[in-house]
Amino acid sequence: MVDWVLVQRPDRVVDPGCGSGRFAAEVARRSPDLDIVAIDVDPLATLTARATLRTLRARRAVVMNADYTTMALRPIPGRTAFVGNPPYVRHHELPAEQKAWAKSAAARLSLSISGLAGLQVHFFLATLMHARRADVGCFITSAEWLDVRYGAVLRDALLNGMGAISLHLLDRGRFAFRDAMTTAVITCFEVGVPPTSLRLHHVRSASSLGSLTGGRRTRRARLADSQRWSPFFLPRGLSRAREGLVPLGEIARVSRGIATGANGFFVLTEDRASELRLADYVVPVLADASDVLTASGIVRRESVRRVLLAPPRDINLEAREHAALRAYLLAGKERGVAERYLCQQRTPWWYLAVKTPPVIATYMTRQGPAFALNPDQLAILNVLHGIFPRAPMNREQLAGLVYYLNTNRKAFMGAGRTYQGGLEKFEPREMEALLVPRPERLQLLGREHGVRPA
Ligand SMILES: C[S@@+](CC[C@H](N)C(=O)[O-])C[C@H]1O[C@@H](n2cnc3c(N)ncnc32)[C@H](O)[C@@H]1O
């Protein structure tokens, strides 16, 4: 990163969030006569950075104890290069003033920012505020912003005034920072020069980064049209192998399982439901993602021990034969269940519109989502997604779909959004974007292989 920055012939290098001064020190070693400004809010960090730079006899280095987002950076006539490793602080750890600053900074830059953006995104905004046209920058951050909604502000900025030049994505299986457990991307940019294309570079290890000159050109328009950038980093061979496939969403709709708003009330064991004489009002339900993981590609009624309270909406609660249900609902109401947020959104508050998907899927995963057939029409809670064919699919086609999806679990990694430690989540829309064969081909697969365990 320092090599890349120095090749841009800056007159000054700024290291925001300098910590002990690792980047600033590397610049000083290579170009001792360059102006360096290292900044950190932490006084101990600045003390250490100052000591480091002093030992290196970096005469023109200044270390500032300041908040990079709100400080004033002295303008200079020449080019400034920003380089560093902005702090990985997630939005829920940020004080309200920090979020308010980001909102007003974004507005001044004619961008709109989500309240879910973390400090790394704020550092990019701050850089855009401090920078002048033709200034350059090179930051390493977590790669989440490539795909998630809160990253939109940064994707937008990079395609416009922040002038992205190249992005270098470290293989998701490897961690650039051993103690931070996150995915990493290096972003190189030149302010005020909106790109016509960017170089996107997928590397397997830090040693293949070189001087950040690699990568495949991708047109700006393609990125501008997309909410998720990480698929653009896939090697070409993989995209070719995908020809002839269609997005799952073309043949099926993916939706979340039921959010009851009060599982303690709505979800019971079978025994408890019998004890309370509620057996006539419940349906079997899958309440745990592991039910699918251990299902060998097909979940059956016999393995389910829990049930969901699901009486019909128009049941006459006054009728004598429904006294047990009436008593249970009343007890729930007295416990305040009816006042829960989701219950308040329903009429009546206890009515759950149960849909039973023919195929179900896990969506929080380290090894790719797992899929299973659901021939016994079990209900699912929101720990699982349901897959509903848009047009009727026969048994072989459904079996073929589950076979194909489970066979390709690993290949689907990276198509969701990756959280700390490589845990990946697939929202329904992301699952609909997975590529699958068309139903005719699925039928052949189903006939040939039957179901495949996850
Ligand atoms: C990920 S560390 C990077 C340290 C250093 N660049 C390195 O690679 O070792 C981020 C640093 O940002 C600092 N920091 C956090 N919030 C800041 C802010 N608002 N302004 C300046 N520095 C900040 C932290 O104190 C921390 O030292």
The ligand as an SDF file (V2000), in Angstrom:
LIG
                    3D

 27 29  0  0  0  0  0  0  0  0999 V2000
   -7.2710   -0.3380   13.0350 C   0  0  0  0  0  0  0  0  0  0  0  0
   -6.3260    0.7640   13.9950 S   0  0  0  0  0  0  0  0  0  0  0  0
   -5.0520    1.1410   12.8680 C   0  0  0  0  0  0  0  0  0  0  0  0
   -3.7330    1.3310   13.4980 C   0  0  0  0  0  0  0  0  0  0  0  0
   -2.5620    1.4460   12.5440 C   0  0  0  0  0  0  0  0  0  0  0  0
   -2.8830    2.1670   11.3280 N   0  0  0  0  0  0  0  0  0  0  0  0
   -2.0130    0.0710   12.2080 C   0  0  0  0  0  0  0  0  0  0  0  0
   -2.1900   -0.4220   11.1190 O   0  0  0  0  0  0  0  0  0  0  0  0
   -1.4200   -0.5170   13.0940 O   0  0  0  0  0  0  0  0  0  0  0  0
   -7.3280    2.1730   14.0180 C   0  0  0  0  0  0  0  0  0  0  0  0
   -6.8440    3.3250   14.8470 C   0  0  0  0  0  0  0  0  0  0  0  0
   -7.7950    4.3800   14.6670 O   0  0  0  0  0  0  0  0  0  0  0  0
   -7.8740    5.1260   15.8700 C   0  0  0  0  0  0  0  0  0  0  0  0
   -9.1250    5.8770   15.8490 N   0  0  0  0  0  0  0  0  0  0  0  0
  -10.3540    5.4660   16.1680 C   0  0  0  0  0  0  0  0  0  0  0  0
  -11.2440    6.4580   15.9940 N   0  0  0  0  0  0  0  0  0  0  0  0
  -10.5560    7.5170   15.5360 C   0  0  0  0  0  0  0  0  0  0  0  0
  -10.9080    8.8370   15.1650 C   0  0  0  0  0  0  0  0  0  0  0  0
  -12.1750    9.2460   15.2030 N   0  0  0  0  0  0  0  0  0  0  0  0
   -9.9340    9.6710   14.7540 N   0  0  0  0  0  0  0  0  0  0  0  0
   -8.6440    9.2430   14.7070 C   0  0  0  0  0  0  0  0  0  0  0  0
   -8.2540    8.0320   15.0560 N   0  0  0  0  0  0  0  0  0  0  0  0
   -9.1820    7.1650   15.4620 C   0  0  0  0  0  0  0  0  0  0  0  0
   -7.7460    4.0670   16.9470 C   0  0  0  0  0  0  0  0  0  0  0  0
   -7.3060    4.6640   18.1530 O   0  0  0  0  0  0  0  0  0  0  0  0
   -6.7560    3.0960   16.3320 C   0  0  0  0  0  0  0  0  0  0  0  0
   -5.4590    3.3840   16.7650 O   0  0  0  0  0  0  0  0  0  0  0  0
  1  2  1  0
  2  3  1  0
  2 10  1  0
  3  4  1  0
  4  5  1  0
  5  6  1  0
  5  7  1  0
  7  8  2  0
  7  9  1  0
 10 11  1  0
 11 12  1  0
 11 26  1  0
 12 13  1  0
 13 14  1  0
 13 24  1  0
 14 15  1  0
 14 23  1  0
 15 16  2  0
 16 17  1  0
 17 18  1  0
 17 23  2  0
 18 19  1  0
 18 20  2  0
 20 21  1  0
 21 22  2  0
 22 23  1  0
 24 25  1  0
 24 26  1  0
 26 27  1  0
M  CHG  2   2   1   9  -1
M  END
$$$$
